[in-house]
Each structure stands twice: as structure tokens, then as C-alpha cells.
Amino acid sequence: MSEDGFVFVTGATGFVGSHLVDHLIEKGRRVRCLVRRTSNLKYLEHPDVSFVYGGLDDGADWSSALDDVHTIYHVAGLTFARRASDYYRVNHKGTEAIVGAALKHRNHIRRFVLISSLAAVGPSRNGSPVTEETEPSPITPYGRSKLMGEEAVSMVKDLLPAAIVRPPAVYGPRDYGIYEFFKSISRGISPQIGRYEKKLSLVHARDLAEGIVLAGESEASLGRTYFISSEELYTMQEVANQLAKILGRRARSVTIPKSLAYAVALAAEGVAAILNKPPVINRDKVTDLSQRGWACSVERAVRELGYKQKVPLEKGLSETAEWYRKQGWL
Ligand SMILES: NC(=O)c1ccc[n+]([C@@H]2O[C@H](COP(=O)([O-])OP(=O)(O)OC[C@H]3O[C@@H](n4cnc5c(N)ncnc54)[C@H](OP(=O)(O)O)[C@@H]3O)[C@@H](O)[C@H]2O)c1
């Protein structure tokens, strides 16, 4: 694709979006980002990055935001909310809002890429990784809201040239989501909810950014959905052991009964409600963590987009730990 015009990125101030912007800049793209007046722009200080202001759920001014835009990467989303309705408001209705704006500019938009989630499909129930052919069966409000976002895009597939990317859990520098796990291992505890050994897909934010741009720039991605993930699957134990080695700790495996985990999550939700903040853990996260596996196959992305995992787990964990150390978090 030519480099004329702009790529438009929502969620650019967040973990996934900021790595995506870094990758787009490396590739010489001019990037326009939707940000809010309250957004922290610290990862976006670059002359080729410009801004339009607004929120997905409070009437962004789309009138000129998408002028000269050829590719939209819709990354913004709520991953941790206090109320289920917040997930639907942002992940479903917010996606409808930007799809509506994109339709008005469809004569110059070559690709609309939605960042969905493995959660939209649900866990890998029979032990084998889910594929793009697996019937979605999300198990949490977050997962359902992401699936509804996908449906908002699929409904206009004949009008808007779109592709959907579904990452599993993402890790890397700037992430808050998996940080609690690092903290726990650094304190010598490897927590596990329930007794099953869990198979996981994980993706480093840099690999994900590359996969997203492949979906945005490849001719093959038109109307397609892709898991962008690690090519290998891991067990929780394996990840914990590697991380303990990197942190120079001996981590003792502690199995937390599900009922206790739900009780702790309920208490965390109560505290968060009083402080008016999202909780560190909630009952949905416990539901997620109690599943037997969250594994997906990247076979389609490898075959159709030429995607390749570049960051091995050990290197990814090690640089993430280093980043947390530099922030003084570990
Ligand atoms: N992290 C993961 O493990 C993971 C896994 C699978 C899928 N995903 C998907 O990847 C996307 C990004 O996740 P992330 O981990 O990067 O989350 P994040 O760090 O929390 O970033 C969320 C981004 O969305 C923006 N945003 C939230 N609500 C918005 C609204 N109402 N209007 C406009 N912008 C809004 C935030 O802007 P502000 O800076 O203004 O708050 C921020 O830029 C989400 O769609 C998520 O579902 C993430």
C-alpha cells in the first residue's frame, strides 16, 4: 500500500495501541490518533503523530477526523470495568460509532481493522487451541461485548473493507494487566486458581503490533478474522518457572480454591466501588483464570499474512521484568 494519507488509531495511549503506533512510525506511516482530553500522551511524542480529540462513547467529532485516512486501527476498548454495562457502552456501542463514521469515508478507506479478543470466542474447552472456525461462546460480559463489537463490523462487511484481529493475553513493557502475576512471582509465590494445568497462548505486544499491521496492509485480509498470538503454547507452570528464573526467585506454587478466589474478588470489587476505581481482580477475571485453557491457533495468520512470532517467551518476559524494574514496580 502507498504511504500517502494517514492511518487512524484509536486506543493509541494504551498498552497495545502505543506499541502499534511505535511500529507504524517505524514503517514510515503518518499516524492520527483519537485521544481524550484526559488521555496521557506520554508514549505518543513523535512529529509524525497527530491527534483528534474525543471519546468513543461521548460523541467524538468525526466530521474531519477521518479525512485523508486510508486505514483505521480500532484498538480502543475497556478491558477492566466495574459494571458490565460499561463494557457494552465502549466495546460494542463505541465500535458501532466508529464504524458509522468510517462508512461515511468508505470511498478512501482500504481497511478497517478491529482489535477484538480471544475472549470473544471463549476458552479452549477440549484442550485443543480454538481456531477462527470455532463457534464463539464467550463466558464473561467483557467477552460478549467484544463479540458484539465484531458483529457491528461484520454487519457492514459488504460496505466496509474490514479485518478482525483477536489477540490472546498480551504482555510486554507498559502492561498493567499481567503485572500482578510478575509481582506475585517476585514475592516467591506462583498462584494458580483450581487444580488443572492450563494451556495458554500469549503474545508479546511487539509481535501483536506486527500482526495487526499485516492485517491492515495485506490484500488477503479482506473480510477475514485472525488470531495473532504466540506460535507456541505454554502452561502456566512453564511461564511461572521461566519468570522465577529471570527474577532470580524460587516461586512456591500455591493453589487457590475457586471459592476463595471468588470471595477475594468480591471483596476487591467492594473496595474498588468505594474508591471509584476498577478493581485489581474481579469475579470475571477469576472465571477466566479458572478455565482449563486459553489457547488459539495462529495457523491462518502464518499462512495468509506471513505472520511469525519473533519474540521468544524468555526474552519477552525478561525485557518486561526489566521495564517493571525501571518503573520501580518490582
Ligand atoms: N491487553 C490484553 O491482554 C488484550 C488482550 C486481547 C485483546 N485486547 C484488546 O486490545 C485493546 C487494547 O487493550 P489494552 O490492553 O491496550 O488496554 P488499555 O491499555 O487499557 O488501553 C485502552 C485504550 O482505549 C482507550 N479508551 C478506553 N475507553 C475509551 C473511550 N470511551 N473512548 C476513546 N478511547 C477509549 C484508552 O484511552 P485513555 O488513555 O484515554 O484511557 C486507551 O488508549 C482493547 O480493545 C482490548 O479489548 C487486549
PDBQT file of the ligand as one rigid body, heavy atoms in Angstrom, charges set to zero:
ROOT
HETATM    1  N1  LIG A 401      -4.194  -6.318  26.931  1.00  0.00    +0.000 N 
HETATM    2  C1  LIG A 401      -4.625  -7.522  26.582  1.00  0.00    +0.000 C 
HETATM    3  O1  LIG A 401      -4.173  -8.546  27.145  1.00  0.00    +0.000 OA
HETATM    4  C2  LIG A 401      -5.636  -7.675  25.474  1.00  0.00    +0.000 A 
HETATM    5  C3  LIG A 401      -5.951  -8.973  25.035  1.00  0.00    +0.000 A 
HETATM    6  C4  LIG A 401      -6.882  -9.125  24.000  1.00  0.00    +0.000 A 
HETATM    7  C5  LIG A 401      -7.480  -8.017  23.441  1.00  0.00    +0.000 A 
HETATM    8  N2  LIG A 401      -7.182  -6.779  23.893  1.00  0.00    +0.000 N 
HETATM    9  C6  LIG A 401      -7.846  -5.617  23.275  1.00  0.00    +0.000 C 
HETATM   10  O2  LIG A 401      -6.866  -4.682  22.894  1.00  0.00    +0.000 OA
HETATM   11  C7  LIG A 401      -7.381  -3.373  23.022  1.00  0.00    +0.000 C 
HETATM   12  C8  LIG A 401      -6.435  -2.502  23.822  1.00  0.00    +0.000 C 
HETATM   13  O3  LIG A 401      -6.251  -3.073  25.113  1.00  0.00    +0.000 OA
HETATM   14  P1  LIG A 401      -5.106  -2.526  26.082  1.00  0.00    +0.000 P 
HETATM   15  O4  LIG A 401      -4.661  -3.647  26.906  1.00  0.00    +0.000 OA
HETATM   16  O5  LIG A 401      -4.131  -1.734  25.313  1.00  0.00    +0.000 OA
HETATM   17  O6  LIG A 401      -5.969  -1.567  27.019  1.00  0.00    +0.000 OA
HETATM   18  P2  LIG A 401      -5.528  -0.221  27.758  1.00  0.00    +0.000 P 
HETATM   19  O7  LIG A 401      -4.058  -0.161  27.997  1.00  0.00    +0.000 OA
HETATM   20  O8  LIG A 401      -6.455  -0.099  28.901  1.00  0.00    +0.000 OA
HETATM   21  O9  LIG A 401      -5.872   0.924  26.693  1.00  0.00    +0.000 OA
HETATM   22  C9  LIG A 401      -7.206   1.192  26.365  1.00  0.00    +0.000 C 
HETATM   23  C10 LIG A 401      -7.205   2.326  25.350  1.00  0.00    +0.000 C 
HETATM   24  O10 LIG A 401      -8.558   2.558  24.948  1.00  0.00    +0.000 OA
HETATM   25  C11 LIG A 401      -8.858   3.942  25.155  1.00  0.00    +0.000 C 
HETATM   26  N3  LIG A 401     -10.261   4.085  25.516  1.00  0.00    +0.000 N 
HETATM   27  C12 LIG A 401     -10.929   3.438  26.507  1.00  0.00    +0.000 A 
HETATM   28  N4  LIG A 401     -12.214   3.870  26.540  1.00  0.00    +0.000 NA
HETATM   29  C13 LIG A 401     -12.332   4.802  25.556  1.00  0.00    +0.000 A 
HETATM   30  C14 LIG A 401     -13.410   5.620  25.114  1.00  0.00    +0.000 A 
HETATM   31  N5  LIG A 401     -14.599   5.555  25.677  1.00  0.00    +0.000 N 
HETATM   32  N6  LIG A 401     -13.174   6.449  24.060  1.00  0.00    +0.000 NA
HETATM   33  C15 LIG A 401     -11.964   6.538  23.493  1.00  0.00    +0.000 A 
HETATM   34  N7  LIG A 401     -10.900   5.795  23.873  1.00  0.00    +0.000 NA
HETATM   35  C16 LIG A 401     -11.096   4.941  24.900  1.00  0.00    +0.000 A 
HETATM   36  C17 LIG A 401      -7.947   4.374  26.292  1.00  0.00    +0.000 C 
HETATM   37  O11 LIG A 401      -7.816   5.783  26.253  1.00  0.00    +0.000 OA
HETATM   38  P3  LIG A 401      -7.391   6.667  27.543  1.00  0.00    +0.000 P 
HETATM   39  O12 LIG A 401      -5.891   6.684  27.558  1.00  0.00    +0.000 OA
HETATM   40  O13 LIG A 401      -7.978   7.997  27.280  1.00  0.00    +0.000 OA
HETATM   41  O14 LIG A 401      -7.976   5.989  28.749  1.00  0.00    +0.000 OA
HETATM   42  C18 LIG A 401      -6.669   3.641  25.920  1.00  0.00    +0.000 C 
HETATM   43  O15 LIG A 401      -5.982   4.329  24.893  1.00  0.00    +0.000 OA
HETATM   44  C19 LIG A 401      -8.783  -3.499  23.651  1.00  0.00    +0.000 C 
HETATM   45  O16 LIG A 401      -9.744  -3.390  22.627  1.00  0.00    +0.000 OA
HETATM   46  C20 LIG A 401      -8.773  -4.903  24.236  1.00  0.00    +0.000 C 
HETATM   47  O17 LIG A 401     -10.068  -5.450  24.251  1.00  0.00    +0.000 OA
HETATM   48  C21 LIG A 401      -6.271  -6.571  24.902  1.00  0.00    +0.000 A 
ENDROOT
TORSDOF 0
